[in-house]
Amino acid sequence: MNVMDAVRQRHSARAFKPDPVPGALLKELLDLASHSPSGGNLQPWHVYALTGGPLAKFKALIKSKLDAGETETPEYDVYPPKLWEPLRTRRRVAAIMRNEAMKHPDKAQEQQHLIELNYSFFGSPVGLFFLLDRRVGPPQWVDMGLFMQTFMLLCVERGLATCAQEIWANWPITVPQFLNAPEHLMMFAGMSLGYEDTSQPVNQFRTPREPAEAFTVFRGFD
């Protein structure tokens, strides 16, 4: 598989098979992903990977907190407040496509159903958490994004699917405490990882992308 194919095939999977992901394979992919660029070679990423019993225990903890109506205040906004155009429309279109694919018999419970799926890693056998030192700045946040994207493309090559989930930023206290992470590390994002269940409708839609002409100014080219 070439890089172009991996880029085109990567998407956010929201239904997974229960098949386990070998630890040796996960380590290999993380080792390879560490070759992604970072300013000054700081390599600011910290990763925690859960599967099996630890993942089940974590999901049970989150479910108990959701059932009790508990919430926490995120350390950063996943989206800017009062989204403007064209960002607002892009997000709305993506949400409509996702919700249509994830039709729930009870519309009133549809949003709650989506939240529960997110917090169960969409049934994937591996849950990943990406943390950053609070002392780093926006450039290192970019480095983390580059690392995550590199990892996700490598997963495509090995037949694995992923779904990056910044929704986990909503639990900035619970997640690091469960992971026993050092206090100076903050939650950045989570990720579902496993083998995609391609039979599920939610994995069959693809969100549209803008052409290069929509976001690039070309100068000096033919």
Residue frames as a rotation matrix with the C-alpha (Angstrom) as fourth column:
MET 1
0.581 0.814 0.000 0.00
0.814 -0.581 0.000 0.00
0.000 0.000 -1.000 0.00
ASN 2
-0.444 -0.720 0.533 1.34
0.674 -0.661 -0.331 3.46
0.591 0.213 0.778 -0.87
VAL 3
-0.865 0.029 -0.501 0.86
0.389 -0.593 -0.705 6.61
-0.318 -0.805 0.502 1.19
MET 4
-0.788 0.599 -0.143 -1.80
-0.581 -0.646 0.495 8.02
0.204 0.473 0.857 -1.14
ASP 5
-0.238 0.717 -0.655 -3.95
0.016 0.677 0.736 4.92
0.971 0.164 -0.173 -0.73
ALA 6
-0.489 0.001 -0.872 -3.57
0.833 0.298 -0.467 5.01
0.259 -0.954 -0.147 3.05
VAL 7
-0.957 0.129 -0.259 -4.60
-0.033 -0.937 -0.347 8.68
-0.288 -0.324 0.901 3.16
ARG 8
-0.562 0.784 -0.263 -7.68
-0.638 -0.208 0.742 8.02
0.527 0.585 0.617 1.02
GLN 9
-0.152 0.509 -0.847 -8.71
0.199 0.856 0.478 4.94
0.968 -0.096 -0.231 2.99
ARG 10
-0.857 -0.195 -0.476 -8.27
0.491 -0.032 -0.871 6.36
0.154 -0.980 0.123 6.48
HIS 11
-0.185 0.819 0.543 -11.55
-0.230 -0.574 0.786 7.38
0.955 0.021 0.295 8.10
SER 12
-0.641 0.032 0.767 -13.12
-0.766 -0.081 -0.637 7.45
0.041 -0.996 0.076 11.53
ALA 13
-0.498 0.444 -0.745 -14.47
0.054 0.873 0.485 3.95
0.866 0.201 -0.459 12.17
ARG 14
-0.463 0.416 0.783 -17.32
-0.862 -0.418 -0.288 3.76
0.207 -0.808 0.551 14.67
ALA 15
0.767 0.554 0.324 -17.95
-0.616 0.776 0.134 0.02
-0.177 -0.303 0.937 14.82
PHE 16
-0.229 -0.955 -0.185 -15.28
-0.953 0.259 -0.156 -2.61
0.197 0.141 -0.970 15.45
LYS 17
0.446 0.214 -0.869 -14.91
-0.130 0.976 0.173 -6.36
0.886 0.036 0.463 15.57
PRO 18
0.922 -0.048 0.385 -13.97
-0.386 -0.002 0.923 -7.85
-0.044 -0.999 -0.020 18.97
ASP 19
0.717 -0.681 -0.153 -10.78
0.533 0.676 -0.509 -9.40
0.450 0.284 0.847 17.55
PRO 20
0.726 -0.478 -0.495 -7.80
0.313 -0.411 0.856 -8.49
-0.613 -0.776 -0.149 19.76
VAL 21
0.824 -0.567 0.027 -4.90
-0.298 -0.472 -0.830 -6.41
0.483 0.675 -0.558 18.49
PRO 22
0.545 -0.675 -0.497 -1.53
0.753 0.655 -0.064 -8.06
0.369 -0.340 0.865 19.22
GLY 23
0.832 -0.258 -0.492 0.60
0.200 -0.687 0.699 -6.05
-0.518 -0.679 -0.520 21.62
ALA 24
-0.176 -0.962 0.210 3.68
0.580 0.071 0.812 -6.58
-0.796 0.264 0.545 19.46
LEU 25
-0.139 0.206 0.969 1.88
0.951 -0.246 0.188 -5.05
0.277 0.947 -0.161 16.47
LEU 26
0.868 0.494 0.040 0.74
0.453 -0.824 0.341 -2.04
0.201 -0.278 -0.939 18.48
LYS 27
0.507 -0.758 -0.411 4.27
0.232 -0.339 0.912 -1.45
-0.830 -0.557 0.004 19.77
GLU 28
-0.352 -0.641 0.682 5.69
0.833 0.117 0.541 -1.71
-0.427 0.758 0.493 16.25
LEU 29
0.216 0.530 0.820 3.22
0.839 -0.530 0.122 0.88
0.499 0.662 -0.559 14.95
LEU 30
0.964 0.105 -0.245 3.93
0.235 -0.771 0.591 3.28
-0.127 -0.627 -0.768 17.82
ASP 31
0.114 -0.991 -0.065 7.68
0.468 -0.004 0.884 2.87
-0.877 -0.131 0.463 17.26
LEU 32
-0.373 -0.211 0.904 7.22
0.928 -0.093 0.361 3.72
0.008 0.973 0.230 13.58
ALA 33
0.598 0.701 0.388 4.90
0.675 -0.702 0.228 6.64
0.432 0.125 -0.893 14.37
SER 34
0.636 -0.402 -0.659 7.62
0.446 -0.505 0.739 8.14
-0.630 -0.763 -0.142 16.56
HIS 35
-0.456 -0.792 0.405 9.44
0.798 -0.162 0.581 9.03
-0.395 0.588 0.706 13.34
SER 36
0.496 0.662 0.562 6.85
0.809 -0.588 -0.023 11.75
0.315 0.466 -0.827 12.69
PRO 37
-0.311 -0.722 0.618 8.29
0.445 -0.685 -0.576 15.27
0.840 0.096 0.534 12.82
SER 38
0.703 0.457 -0.545 8.43
0.709 -0.386 0.591 17.40
0.059 -0.802 -0.595 15.96
GLY 39
0.724 -0.396 0.565 10.01
-0.152 -0.890 -0.429 20.81
0.673 0.225 -0.705 16.38
GLY 40
0.096 -0.803 0.588 13.47
-0.948 -0.254 -0.192 20.49
0.303 -0.539 -0.786 17.86
ASN 41
-0.284 -0.113 -0.952 12.90
-0.128 0.989 -0.079 16.72
0.950 0.099 -0.295 18.03
LEU 42
-0.519 0.124 0.846 11.05
-0.838 -0.271 -0.474 17.26
0.171 -0.954 0.245 21.34
GLN 43
-0.566 0.381 -0.731 8.79
0.072 0.906 0.417 14.26
0.821 0.184 -0.540 20.72
PRO 44
-0.747 0.185 0.639 6.26
-0.621 -0.537 -0.571 15.62
0.238 -0.823 0.516 23.26
TRP 45
0.141 0.918 -0.370 3.75
-0.662 0.365 0.655 12.79
0.736 0.153 0.659 23.03
HIS 46
-0.814 -0.201 0.545 2.81
-0.543 0.596 -0.591 10.44
-0.206 -0.777 -0.594 25.88
VAL 47
-0.166 0.736 -0.656 0.64
-0.694 0.385 0.608 7.42
0.700 0.556 0.447 25.05
TYR 48
-0.627 0.106 0.772 -1.32
-0.579 0.598 -0.554 5.03
-0.520 -0.794 -0.313 27.28
ALA 49
-0.435 0.432 -0.790 -2.84
-0.657 0.448 0.606 1.91
0.616 0.783 0.089 25.72
LEU 50
-0.455 0.389 0.801 -5.58
-0.690 0.414 -0.593 -0.19
-0.563 -0.823 0.080 27.35
THR 51
-0.269 0.466 -0.843 -7.07
-0.650 0.558 0.515 -3.52
0.711 0.687 0.153 26.34
GLY 52
-0.394 0.107 -0.913 -8.68
0.350 0.936 -0.041 -6.53
0.850 -0.336 -0.406 28.02
GLY 53
0.083 0.439 -0.895 -9.35
0.970 0.172 0.174 -6.21
0.230 -0.882 -0.411 31.75
PRO 54
-0.639 -0.365 -0.677 -7.92
0.569 -0.817 -0.097 -2.69
-0.518 -0.447 0.729 32.21
LEU 55
-0.935 0.334 0.118 -10.05
-0.123 -0.619 0.776 -1.35
0.332 0.711 0.620 29.33
ALA 56
-0.148 0.925 -0.350 -13.19
0.484 0.377 0.790 -3.04
0.862 -0.052 -0.503 30.67
LYS 57
-0.104 0.041 -0.994 -12.52
0.985 -0.134 -0.108 -1.60
-0.138 -0.990 -0.027 34.13
PHE 58
-0.905 -0.271 -0.328 -12.03
0.233 -0.961 0.151 1.88
-0.356 0.060 0.933 32.70
LYS 59
-0.718 0.685 0.119 -15.23
-0.066 -0.238 0.969 1.75
0.693 0.688 0.216 30.63
ALA 60
0.020 0.724 -0.690 -17.17
0.804 0.398 0.441 0.57
0.594 -0.564 -0.574 33.68
LEU 61
-0.456 -0.275 -0.846 -15.81
0.778 -0.584 -0.230 3.53
-0.431 -0.764 0.480 35.64
ILE 62
-0.994 0.079 -0.073 -16.87
-0.105 -0.854 0.510 6.02
-0.022 0.515 0.857 32.98
LYS 63
-0.415 0.898 -0.146 -20.31
0.226 0.257 0.940 4.42
0.881 0.357 -0.310 32.69
SER 64
-0.054 0.383 -0.922 -20.83
0.988 0.153 0.006 4.71
0.144 -0.911 -0.387 36.44
LYS 65
-0.710 -0.263 -0.653 -19.96
0.410 -0.908 -0.080 8.41
-0.572 -0.324 0.753 36.29
LEU 66
-0.900 0.435 0.029 -22.27
-0.180 -0.432 0.883 9.00
0.397 0.790 0.468 33.34
ASP 67
-0.209 0.860 -0.465 -25.10
0.577 0.493 0.652 7.16
0.790 -0.132 -0.599 35.08
ALA 68
-0.087 0.101 -0.991 -24.55
0.966 -0.233 -0.109 9.33
-0.242 -0.967 -0.077 38.15
GLY 69
0.806 0.450 0.385 -24.68
0.562 -0.786 -0.258 12.49
0.186 0.424 -0.886 36.03
GLU 70
0.391 -0.745 -0.540 -21.11
0.399 -0.392 0.829 13.45
-0.829 -0.540 0.144 36.86
THR 71
0.845 -0.215 0.489 -19.17
0.407 -0.334 -0.850 15.86
0.347 0.918 -0.195 34.64
GLU 72
0.136 -0.847 -0.514 -15.76
0.744 -0.255 0.618 17.52
-0.654 -0.466 0.595 34.60
THR 73
0.818 0.118 -0.563 -14.54
-0.161 -0.893 -0.421 20.78
-0.552 0.435 -0.711 33.10
PRO 74
0.682 -0.585 0.438 -12.27
0.723 0.449 -0.525 20.26
0.110 0.675 0.729 30.06
GLU 75
0.096 -0.760 -0.643 -8.90
0.530 -0.508 0.680 22.00
-0.843 -0.406 0.354 30.04
TYR 76
-0.846 -0.303 -0.438 -9.45
-0.171 -0.624 0.763 23.20
-0.504 0.720 0.476 26.49
ASP 77
0.231 0.945 -0.231 -12.29
-0.533 -0.075 -0.843 23.70
-0.814 0.317 0.486 24.00
VAL 78
-0.222 -0.249 0.943 -12.46
0.526 0.783 0.331 21.00
-0.821 0.570 -0.043 21.36
TYR 79
-0.043 0.264 0.964 -14.27
0.945 -0.302 0.125 23.45
0.324 0.916 -0.236 19.05
PRO 80
-0.966 -0.226 0.123 -14.17
0.190 -0.949 -0.253 27.26
0.174 -0.221 0.960 19.07
PRO 81
-0.371 0.882 -0.289 -17.35
0.511 -0.066 -0.857 28.76
-0.776 -0.466 -0.426 20.55
LYS 82
0.471 0.700 -0.536 -19.91
-0.103 -0.560 -0.822 30.06
-0.876 0.443 -0.192 18.07
LEU 83
-0.348 -0.634 0.691 -18.43
0.584 0.430 0.689 28.40
-0.733 0.643 0.220 14.99
TRP 84
0.039 0.256 -0.966 -18.42
-0.533 -0.812 -0.237 30.61
-0.845 0.524 0.105 11.89
GLU 85
0.910 0.312 0.273 -18.80
0.083 0.508 -0.857 29.76
-0.406 0.803 0.436 8.21
PRO 86
0.106 0.587 -0.802 -17.69
-0.743 0.583 0.329 27.64
0.661 0.561 0.498 6.50
LEU 87
-0.852 -0.522 -0.028 -16.60
-0.371 0.641 -0.672 25.70
0.369 -0.563 -0.740 9.60
ARG 88
-0.479 0.738 0.475 -20.13
-0.637 0.081 -0.767 25.57
-0.604 -0.670 0.431 11.04
THR 89
0.475 0.697 -0.537 -21.60
-0.872 0.294 -0.391 24.07
-0.115 0.654 0.748 7.87
ARG 90
-0.192 -0.623 -0.758 -18.81
-0.615 0.679 -0.402 21.52
0.765 0.389 -0.513 7.53
ARG 91
-0.942 -0.149 0.301 -19.40
-0.335 0.488 -0.806 20.29
-0.027 -0.860 -0.509 11.07
ARG 92
-0.147 0.974 0.173 -23.17
-0.730 0.011 -0.683 20.24
-0.667 -0.226 0.709 10.58
VAL 93
0.369 0.249 -0.896 -22.94
-0.875 0.418 -0.244 18.22
0.314 0.874 0.372 7.36
ALA 94
-0.585 -0.663 -0.467 -20.61
-0.421 0.741 -0.523 15.71
0.693 -0.109 -0.713 8.98
ALA 95
-0.822 0.325 0.466 -22.98
-0.412 0.224 -0.883 15.36
-0.392 -0.919 -0.050 11.96
ILE 96
0.199 0.945 -0.262 -25.99
-0.891 0.063 -0.450 14.82
-0.409 0.322 0.854 9.68
MET 97
0.140 -0.218 -0.966 -24.19
-0.718 0.650 -0.251 12.10
0.682 0.728 -0.065 7.72
ARG 98
-0.856 -0.512 -0.076 -23.05
-0.296 0.604 -0.740 10.38
0.425 -0.611 -0.668 10.92
ASN 99
-0.606 0.676 0.419 -26.47
-0.540 0.037 -0.841 10.53
-0.584 -0.736 0.343 12.56
GLU 100
0.315 0.710 -0.630 -28.20
-0.949 0.219 -0.228 9.22
-0.024 0.669 0.742 9.44
ALA 101
-0.132 -0.467 -0.874 -25.84
-0.488 0.798 -0.353 6.24
0.863 0.380 -0.333 9.43
MET 102
-0.944 -0.256 -0.209 -26.34
0.066 0.474 -0.878 5.64
0.323 -0.843 -0.431 13.15
LYS 103
-0.238 0.942 0.235 -30.15
-0.512 -0.327 0.794 5.73
0.825 0.069 0.561 13.10
HIS 104
-1.000 -0.011 0.016 -31.61
-0.019 0.424 -0.905 5.05
0.003 -0.905 -0.425 16.51
PRO 105
-0.451 0.892 -0.022 -35.21
0.728 0.383 0.569 3.86
0.516 0.241 -0.822 16.97
ASP 106
0.536 0.593 -0.600 -35.80
0.832 -0.490 0.260 6.57
-0.140 -0.639 -0.757 19.56
LYS 107
0.276 -0.436 0.857 -34.80
0.503 -0.694 -0.515 10.01
0.819 0.573 0.028 18.26
ALA 108
0.815 0.092 0.572 -34.90
-0.366 -0.684 0.632 11.46
0.449 -0.724 -0.523 21.76
GLN 109
0.792 -0.520 0.320 -32.24
-0.070 0.443 0.894 8.99
-0.607 -0.730 0.314 22.82
GLU 110
0.864 -0.428 0.266 -30.10
0.409 0.288 -0.866 9.25
0.295 0.857 0.424 19.70
GLN 111
0.415 -0.738 0.531 -27.62
-0.482 -0.674 -0.560 11.78
0.772 -0.023 -0.636 21.11
GLN 112
0.427 -0.229 0.875 -27.29
-0.852 0.222 0.474 9.84
-0.303 -0.948 -0.101 24.34
HIS 113
0.907 -0.068 0.415 -26.69
0.169 0.963 -0.212 6.68
-0.385 0.262 0.885 22.32
LEU 114
0.690 -0.679 0.249 -23.86
0.157 -0.196 -0.968 8.41
0.706 0.707 -0.029 20.42
ILE 115
0.312 -0.561 0.767 -22.28
-0.860 -0.510 -0.023 9.58
0.404 -0.652 -0.641 23.67
GLU 116
0.619 -0.017 0.785 -22.40
-0.513 0.748 0.421 6.07
-0.594 -0.664 0.454 25.10
LEU 117
0.921 -0.299 0.250 -20.79
0.389 0.652 -0.651 4.66
0.032 0.697 0.717 21.95
ASN 118
0.497 -0.759 0.420 -18.01
-0.304 -0.606 -0.735 7.25
0.813 0.237 -0.532 22.13
TYR 119
0.139 -0.424 0.895 -17.31
-0.982 -0.175 0.069 6.43
0.128 -0.888 -0.441 25.75
SER 120
0.652 0.003 0.758 -17.19
-0.217 0.959 0.183 2.71
-0.726 -0.284 0.626 25.00
PHE 121
-0.407 -0.864 -0.295 -14.61
-0.482 -0.071 0.873 3.28
-0.776 0.498 -0.388 22.24
PHE 122
0.128 0.582 -0.803 -17.24
-0.990 0.033 -0.134 2.11
-0.051 0.813 0.580 19.74
GLY 123
0.900 0.287 0.330 -16.63
-0.323 0.945 0.059 -1.45
-0.294 -0.160 0.942 20.85
SER 124
0.471 -0.799 -0.373 -12.97
-0.468 0.132 -0.874 -1.47
0.747 0.587 -0.312 19.80
PRO 125
0.756 -0.193 -0.625 -10.63
0.499 0.789 0.360 -3.84
0.423 -0.584 0.693 21.65
VAL 126
-0.296 -0.900 -0.319 -8.03
0.950 -0.244 -0.194 -1.12
0.097 -0.361 0.928 22.29
GLY 127
0.880 0.466 0.093 -8.40
0.447 -0.878 0.171 2.32
0.161 -0.109 -0.981 23.80
LEU 128
-0.176 -0.979 0.105 -5.53
0.913 -0.202 -0.353 4.77
0.367 0.034 0.930 23.43
PHE 129
0.857 0.351 -0.377 -4.96
0.472 -0.827 0.305 8.01
-0.205 -0.439 -0.875 25.32
PHE 130
0.029 -0.820 0.572 -2.63
0.785 -0.335 -0.521 10.79
0.619 0.464 0.633 24.19
LEU 131
0.788 0.187 -0.587 -1.35
0.578 -0.553 0.600 13.17
-0.212 -0.812 -0.544 26.86
LEU 132
0.250 -0.690 0.680 0.83
0.425 -0.553 -0.717 16.29
0.870 0.468 0.155 26.77
ASP 133
-0.443 -0.472 -0.762 2.91
0.896 -0.275 -0.350 18.11
-0.044 -0.838 0.545 29.33
ARG 134
0.607 0.766 -0.213 0.98
0.764 -0.636 -0.107 21.24
-0.217 -0.098 -0.971 30.39
ARG 135
0.181 -0.620 -0.764 4.15
0.161 -0.747 0.645 23.31
-0.970 -0.240 -0.035 29.96
VAL 136
-0.667 -0.440 0.601 4.29
0.635 0.085 0.768 22.85
-0.389 0.894 0.223 26.18
GLY 137
-0.406 0.475 -0.781 2.71
-0.347 -0.871 -0.349 25.26
-0.845 0.129 0.518 23.73
PRO 138
0.577 0.771 -0.270 0.73
-0.503 0.075 -0.861 25.20
-0.643 0.633 0.431 20.46
PRO 139
0.039 -0.585 -0.810 3.72
-0.970 0.173 -0.171 24.00
0.240 0.792 -0.561 18.37
GLN 140
-0.888 -0.400 0.229 3.90
-0.452 0.851 -0.268 20.83
-0.088 -0.341 -0.936 20.46
TRP 141
-0.040 0.940 0.339 0.14
-0.284 0.315 -0.906 20.34
-0.958 -0.133 0.255 20.12
VAL 142
0.526 0.129 -0.840 0.78
-0.845 -0.031 -0.534 20.32
-0.095 0.991 0.093 16.37
ASP 143
-0.535 -0.807 -0.251 3.51
-0.807 0.576 -0.130 17.74
0.250 0.133 -0.959 16.90
MET 144
-0.618 0.385 0.685 1.01
-0.265 0.718 -0.643 15.52
-0.740 -0.579 -0.342 18.72
GLY 145
0.477 0.848 -0.230 -1.40
-0.478 0.031 -0.878 15.80
-0.737 0.528 0.421 15.79
LEU 146
0.185 -0.508 -0.841 1.34
-0.948 0.132 -0.288 14.82
0.257 0.851 -0.458 13.37
PHE 147
-0.812 -0.506 0.292 2.21
-0.578 0.767 -0.279 11.83
-0.082 -0.395 -0.915 15.54
MET 148
-0.242 0.812 0.531 -1.41
-0.225 0.486 -0.845 10.69
-0.944 -0.324 0.065 15.74
GLN 149
0.613 0.468 -0.636 -1.95
-0.688 -0.079 -0.721 11.06
-0.388 0.880 0.273 11.99
THR 150
-0.260 -0.789 -0.557 1.22
-0.910 0.393 -0.133 9.11
0.324 0.473 -0.819 11.24
PHE 151
-0.813 -0.007 0.583 0.06
-0.355 0.798 -0.487 6.37
-0.462 -0.602 -0.651 13.58
MET 152
0.152 0.975 0.160 -3.40
-0.327 0.202 -0.923 6.23
-0.933 0.088 0.350 11.99
LEU 153
0.475 -0.044 -0.879 -1.96
-0.880 -0.006 -0.475 5.92
0.016 0.999 -0.042 8.48
LEU 154
-0.657 -0.744 -0.121 0.33
-0.724 0.667 -0.175 3.12
0.211 -0.027 -0.977 9.62
CYS 155
-0.489 0.571 0.660 -2.72
-0.294 0.605 -0.740 1.37
-0.821 -0.556 -0.128 11.05
VAL 156
0.532 0.691 -0.490 -4.44
-0.682 0.005 -0.732 1.52
-0.503 0.723 0.474 7.67
GLU 157
-0.046 -0.654 -0.755 -1.46
-0.925 0.313 -0.215 -0.23
0.377 0.689 -0.619 6.09
ARG 158
-0.925 -0.374 0.061 -1.75
-0.360 0.817 -0.450 -3.06
0.118 -0.438 -0.891 8.64
GLY 159
-0.517 0.788 -0.333 -5.49
0.253 0.513 0.820 -3.52
0.818 0.340 -0.465 8.19
LEU 160
-0.501 0.304 -0.810 -6.46
0.846 -0.026 -0.533 -1.70
-0.183 -0.952 -0.244 11.38
ALA 161
0.073 0.600 0.796 -9.01
0.522 -0.703 0.482 1.07
0.850 0.381 -0.365 11.81
THR 162
-0.737 -0.365 -0.569 -9.05
0.676 -0.389 -0.626 4.04
0.007 -0.846 0.533 14.16
CYS 163
0.384 0.744 0.546 -11.23
0.591 -0.653 0.473 6.84
0.709 0.141 -0.691 15.43
ALA 164
-0.764 -0.643 0.055 -9.56
0.415 -0.554 -0.721 9.83
0.494 -0.528 0.690 17.05
GLN 165
0.287 0.933 -0.218 -11.70
0.699 -0.048 0.714 11.05
0.655 -0.357 -0.666 19.95
GLU 166
-0.703 -0.503 0.504 -11.20
0.075 -0.757 -0.649 14.43
0.708 -0.418 0.570 21.54
ILE 167
0.378 0.907 0.187 -14.37
-0.250 -0.095 0.963 13.75
0.891 -0.411 0.191 23.54
TRP 168
0.398 -0.286 -0.872 -12.06
0.773 0.616 0.150 12.23
0.494 -0.734 0.466 26.16
ALA 169
-0.674 -0.589 0.446 -10.86
0.295 -0.768 -0.568 15.75
0.677 -0.251 0.691 26.94
ASN 170
0.162 0.841 0.516 -14.16
-0.408 -0.419 0.811 16.00
0.898 -0.342 0.275 28.86
TRP 171
0.958 0.121 -0.261 -12.61
0.158 0.535 0.830 13.83
0.240 -0.836 0.494 31.59
PRO 172
0.342 -0.897 0.281 -9.36
-0.300 -0.388 -0.872 15.69
0.891 0.214 -0.401 32.40
ILE 173
-0.028 -0.315 0.949 -9.32
-0.999 -0.032 -0.040 14.40
0.042 -0.948 -0.314 35.99
THR 174
0.652 0.430 0.625 -10.70
-0.530 0.847 -0.030 10.87
-0.542 -0.312 0.780 35.77
VAL 175
0.939 -0.263 -0.221 -8.63
-0.035 0.567 -0.823 9.69
0.341 0.780 0.524 32.81
PRO 176
0.064 -0.989 0.134 -5.16
-0.482 -0.148 -0.863 10.70
0.874 -0.009 -0.486 34.10
GLN 177
-0.047 -0.045 0.998 -6.04
-0.990 0.136 -0.041 9.43
-0.134 -0.990 -0.051 37.57
PHE 178
0.854 0.403 0.330 -7.10
-0.355 0.914 -0.198 6.04
-0.381 0.052 0.923 36.22
LEU 179
0.786 -0.597 -0.161 -3.95
0.067 0.340 -0.938 5.86
0.614 0.727 0.307 34.12
ASN 180
0.717 -0.538 -0.443 -1.85
0.532 0.011 0.847 6.88
-0.450 -0.843 0.294 37.11
ALA 181
0.356 -0.551 0.755 -0.28
0.714 -0.361 -0.600 9.50
0.603 0.753 0.265 34.88
PRO 182
-0.580 -0.630 -0.516 2.03
0.813 -0.486 -0.321 12.14
-0.048 -0.605 0.795 36.37
GLU 183
0.180 0.756 -0.630 0.22
0.701 -0.548 -0.457 15.30
-0.690 -0.359 -0.628 37.45
HIS 184
-0.340 -0.369 -0.865 2.04
-0.219 -0.863 0.455 17.47
-0.915 0.344 0.213 34.90
LEU 185
-0.982 0.029 0.187 0.43
0.186 0.339 0.922 15.56
-0.036 0.940 -0.339 32.00
MET 186
-0.371 0.896 -0.245 -2.94
-0.550 -0.424 -0.719 16.66
-0.748 -0.132 0.650 30.62
MET 187
-0.036 0.490 0.871 -5.48
0.545 0.740 -0.394 14.82
-0.838 0.461 -0.293 28.51
PHE 188
-0.734 -0.155 -0.662 -5.29
-0.439 -0.635 0.636 15.69
-0.519 0.757 0.397 24.85
ALA 189
0.065 0.765 -0.640 -7.33
-0.985 0.154 0.083 13.02
0.162 0.625 0.764 23.08
GLY 190
-0.070 -0.031 0.997 -8.26
-0.354 0.935 0.004 9.37
-0.933 -0.352 -0.077 22.96
MET 191
-0.318 -0.020 -0.948 -8.49
-0.945 0.095 0.314 6.91
0.083 0.995 -0.049 20.10
SER 192
0.576 0.503 0.645 -10.38
-0.458 0.852 -0.255 3.75
-0.677 -0.148 0.721 19.29
LEU 193
-0.284 -0.744 -0.605 -8.27
-0.958 0.193 0.212 1.06
-0.041 0.640 -0.767 17.63
GLY 194
-0.163 0.197 0.967 -9.14
-0.221 0.948 -0.230 -2.32
-0.962 -0.251 -0.111 16.21
TYR 195
-0.936 -0.074 0.344 -10.41
0.286 0.409 0.866 -4.18
-0.205 0.909 -0.362 13.18
GLU 196
-0.698 0.659 -0.280 -13.27
-0.678 -0.734 -0.038 -2.39
-0.231 0.163 0.959 11.46
ASP 197
-0.416 0.699 0.582 -16.69
0.460 0.713 -0.529 -3.98
-0.785 0.048 -0.618 11.20
THR 198
-0.959 -0.079 -0.271 -17.35
-0.178 -0.579 0.796 -3.00
-0.220 0.812 0.541 7.59
SER 199
-0.612 0.789 0.056 -20.85
0.686 0.495 0.533 -4.51
0.393 0.364 -0.844 7.68
GLN 200
-0.095 0.582 -0.807 -22.12
0.829 -0.402 -0.388 -1.65
-0.551 -0.707 -0.444 9.87
PRO 201
0.538 0.409 0.737 -23.73
0.791 -0.546 -0.275 1.32
0.290 0.731 -0.618 8.05
VAL 202
0.932 -0.158 -0.326 -21.91
0.045 -0.843 0.536 3.79
-0.359 -0.514 -0.779 10.29
ASN 203
-0.010 -0.999 0.041 -18.65
0.086 0.040 0.996 2.72
-0.996 0.014 0.086 8.63
GLN 204
-0.098 0.035 0.995 -19.92
0.910 0.407 0.076 3.13
-0.402 0.913 -0.072 5.10
PHE 205
0.892 0.378 0.246 -20.31
0.447 -0.818 -0.362 6.90
0.065 0.433 -0.899 4.74
ARG 206
-0.218 -0.975 -0.039 -17.47
0.975 -0.220 0.038 9.34
-0.045 -0.029 0.999 4.01
THR 207
0.480 0.356 -0.802 -17.49
0.430 -0.892 -0.139 13.02
-0.764 -0.278 -0.582 4.83
PRO 208
0.798 -0.133 0.588 -16.73
0.543 -0.265 -0.797 15.40
0.262 0.955 -0.139 1.93
ARG 209
0.016 -0.855 -0.518 -13.45
0.737 -0.340 0.584 17.27
-0.676 -0.391 0.625 1.59
GLU 210
0.770 0.193 -0.607 -12.84
-0.132 -0.884 -0.449 20.71
-0.624 0.426 -0.655 0.08
PRO 211
0.713 -0.561 0.421 -10.64
0.651 0.305 -0.695 20.86
0.262 0.769 0.583 -3.04
ALA 212
-0.170 -0.907 -0.385 -7.21
0.962 -0.237 0.133 22.45
-0.212 -0.347 0.913 -2.75
GLU 213
-0.523 -0.019 0.852 -8.46
0.506 -0.812 0.293 25.56
0.686 0.584 0.434 -4.58
ALA 214
0.525 0.841 0.129 -10.82
0.335 -0.344 0.877 26.27
0.782 -0.417 -0.463 -1.67
PHE 215
0.954 -0.133 -0.268 -8.09
0.238 -0.207 0.949 26.65
-0.182 -0.969 -0.166 0.92
THR 216
0.058 -0.996 0.066 -4.85
0.777 0.086 0.623 27.37
-0.626 0.015 0.780 -0.99
VAL 217
0.819 0.031 -0.573 -3.48
-0.267 -0.863 -0.429 30.51
-0.507 0.505 -0.698 -2.63
PHE 218
0.395 -0.675 0.623 -1.25
0.807 0.579 0.115 29.53
-0.438 0.458 0.774 -5.56
ARG 219
0.835 -0.196 -0.514 1.36
-0.319 -0.934 -0.163 32.02
-0.448 0.300 -0.842 -6.74
GLY 220
-0.041 -0.929 -0.367 4.05
-0.890 -0.133 0.436 31.61
-0.453 0.344 -0.822 -9.36
PHE 221
-0.411 -0.041 0.911 2.67
0.135 0.985 0.105 28.28
-0.902 0.166 -0.399 -10.67
ASP 222
-0.994 0.073 -0.083 1.67
-0.090 -0.086 0.992 27.59
0.066 0.994 0.092 -14.28
